[in-house]
């Protein structure tokens, strides 16, 4: 691998700044990496000798574990730091924390932070590669990438597809990254949710807005269902969870009324019986667990490319050959 030149640049802060070709290169690189997770020995020496710090200043289960799996399967050395166990609780700044880590000669930082822009702020101040694992309500690029990969795997393409993001768009970094990525790859994008949970001027991003979930289901080829982020809500954005489910919950009767098959995605964690019913989440059109599987491959691809790997060499890297 070339240690200095990455097809993605130095960092992955968001999909807004990537080109369509760069997004495709990540998706294409993830394809051969899927097979590594199916082997008896799930490891290749692609990032041997690299040290990656997972700096999670917000609670996380799926994303943090997915990055850990990706790093270990590429043979990187990993260090996990959470806010509750770090000097941040003693008043240390984010940059001071990162610079102290850099003094220990690390190579990459995967950061999740509650403040929008934290990943870019850090990336501009340290020479190590920075990967955004979710910053406030800004972006969550690797989640959107795994969503794109899952849709492409299941439906064979992204260009020309109709994808509707349903739920709490206002507080969702996943929604923003999905909108940027889907539009750049030629999909039509819509959003649907209560007006209190739609950002002002959302249509300026080039998306269609549905007021009723039945209209969204009738229009879409795929639904990406988002949870209500109650932990980010300081006021009554919806009358009640029961009321939300009544008007916006994805249920079997609503899907059956469409008279055709739709792909159902959800980034997790799910609030069953609120934004999605259990029979839909566990039903034949759900690809929620496939998203989790693809998440490891996507994160392997991102780490590999940021380390200087090239998409056309991914097949050789999968076999354990490091250029």
VOLUM-566661 format. One record per residue (C-alpha): z, y, x. Coordinates in steps of 0.001 Angstrom, whole numbers, plus 500000, padded with zeros to 6 digits. Layout:
BEGIN
ZYX...
***
This chain:
BEGIN
500000500000500000499397503583501031502882505131501296501754508745500932498982508885498321499627507940494696497010508063491927499744509587489725500901512234492188504471512374493466506316511933490149506012510740486568507648513489484528505593513184481325502261512258479805501390515838478902500296516544482475498453513251483106494732512803482609493265510116480391492099508249483503495602508311484996497065506914481777494417504189481679495143503321485307498803502691484440497877500499481453495311498569483492497744498093486389500381496719484009498079493919482825498286491695485932502008492424486281502704490807482897502137487378484405504937487808486958507531487775484168506229484397482975506670482625486327509532480373487337510267482716490244509821486213488830509448488170492041506808489591494385507433491541497628505494494646496586508391497120496972510403495225499563512338497719501670512210500463499016515482501783497591515463502983493987518355504791492292518728504553488513520514507796487641521412507555483958523290510598482699522918509395479094523808506006477579520976503484477706520562499753477377516894498831476934515369501428479233517897500991482033517724497196481988513925497274481764513728499468484871516191497189486655514094494136485863510943495928487004512538496990490291513992493576491048510739491786490231509004494024492759511770493209495316513145496755495560516788497436496385518432499126493404521512501264492859522765502127489364524678505334488672526023506414485295527501509810484464530919508345483675531132506721487092529713509542489194530889512808490721529184514649487846532399514242485866534160516104488705531801519046488410529072518107490884525598519402489982522618517160489383520841518453492488523901517935494680524172514364493419520496513712494192520643515357497613523629513264498566521707510173497509518726511334499552520982511644502596521347507870502246517545507579502595516435506535499117512782506357498029512771506870494251515012508159491471514697507015487860516528509619485780517663509829482177519319513087481212520361514849478029518714518142478989515002518716478441513315519505481742515932517768483908513408515339485396511033518131486462513947520220487735514970517338489990511423516442491033510817519968492297513921519863494483513870516491496238511094514742498206511738511307496658509573510102493774511116510914490391510474508910487219511501510388483871513350507795481785513909510319478983514996513960479185516561515523476115514031515929473324511188516516475803509440513291476894509951509578477471506703508670479237507275504991480032508228504251476411504986505823475207503016503917477841504429500584476696503649501564473094500057502331474087499763499048475972501113497089473007498695498711470560495772498130472924496783494494473429497028493831469700494085495856468374491796495745471414491386499502471815493011502887471349490024505163470865489308505720467177492528504113465949494790505863463451498439505857464508501205507430462461504633508176463900507225507984461123510784509284461153512853511747463149510093513593465001512227516678465611514662514998468006512273512423469459511039512495473048509217509243472268507148510988469595506037513744471969504984511357474721503144509165472216501281512150470782500141513295474229499090509803475303497371508715472106495348511917471737494177511771475356492933508224474844490976509105471709493260507967468912493898509931465736497586510739465365499697511659462360503402512220461793505452511613458675509025512455457810511227514886455919510313518515456571513772518998458076512878516439460769509429517791461665509206520444464415507807523790463342504121524010464238503788520281464947500211520380463633499302522674466558499475519591468783496444518221466961498232515804464659497980515306460931501132515743458825501973513473455874504706514405453430504852510966451777505220507702453682502941505933451183500076508222452211500794507556455878500733503792455348497453504004453433495873506010456291497167504273459414496154501267461495499548501259463205502955502716462406505404503673465145508727503875463336511483506044464828515197505902464118517260508787462850518957510183465950522242510944464273523909511637467634521615514655468113522113516051464612524654518820464162523860519445460486522774517567457386519080516957458079518927514295455325521107513927452212522189510391453165520922507304455004520410505579451662518302508479450422516257508462453622515526504753453241514521505259449635511866507838450476510829507051454067511984503530454893509273501048455906509593498145453484507501495110452555506595496458449083505256499658450646503198497733453195501889495311450563500751498228448428498382499260451220496423496044450692495719495522454404497505494650457614499240497292459709500758496987463155504471497867463154506141499283466270509650500577466905511034501844470236514575500702469415517396500624468845516739499964465178518807501082462223517972498168459954517977499131456317517505502809457163514114503539458762512932499919458664513879496889456580514770493645458321511944491644456757509464494139458217511137494315461637511121490516461856507837490022460005504417488842461205503007492329461804505932493523463914505338493766467672508783495155468476509745492358470869506291492506472455507013496160473207510155495139475093508206492589477142505465495099477916508081497635478948508899495689482101505206495423483077504615499139482450507587500140484572506475497775487329503061499461487225504544502977487396506791502140490359503938500377492152501544503304491694504089505940492706504760503944495860501092504324496774499644501174495241496140501355493830495111499969490418492304497882491897494805496176494230497232495192491475495810491677491153496394491048494866499863492590494588500645490182491748499934487331494134502395488776496618499818490327498918500882493842499952498117496016501387
***
